[in-house]
């Protein structure tokens, strides 16, 4: 299984309570995380605020993959 995250900009008008700022990528928005198998098939997807640490994103992805 491979885990990866990506920080994305959000559209204007998106509530500030669901967004954050990722200082490493210099992006204000959201962070999406994907878990895929060795064939590239998606196992789990999570979308969190961009200021969420990658460890928390990974934990959420693993919890979803176990389900």
N, C-alpha and C positions, 0 to 999 in steps of 0.2 A: 504494500500500500504506500502511496506517495501523498504527502500533504503539502499544500502550497497556499499562500495568501497573496492578495493583490489589493492595494488601496485605490479607490476610485473617487473622482469628483462627483458631487451630486448636483441635481438641477436646482435652479433658483426656486425658493418657496418651500423647500423641504424643511420639516421641523428641526430645530437645533438640538432637541432632546435625543434624536436618533442619529446624529452625526458627531464627529469628533475631528481632531487634527492629528495626523501622523507626522511627527517632526522628522523622522528618518527619511520619509519620502516627500516631505513638504506638500502634503495633500490634506485638504479639509474635505471630509466626506465619510464614506463607509469603507469597510474592509470586508472582502468576501474570501471565504476559505473553501477549498475543494479537497476531497479525499478521493483518489482514483486507484483502481487496481492496476496490475501489470499490463493489461490490455488497453488501458486508457478509459475504461468504463467508469462513470461517476458513481461513487458509493454514497457520499454525503456532501451537503452544501450548507454553509452557515453564512449569514450576513450580520456583521456587528459594526459598531461605531469604529471609526478609523483609529481612535486613540486606545483601543483595546490591544493589549500585548499579544504577541504571537503565541505565547504559551497558553493563554486563555482560549485563543482561537483553536489551537491544536487539541486542547482538552475537550472543547465542545464538539469538534469533528470526530474525535475518537468515541465520545459518548453516542453520537448519532450513528457511527459505523457499527457499534455493538448492537444497537437496536435492530 
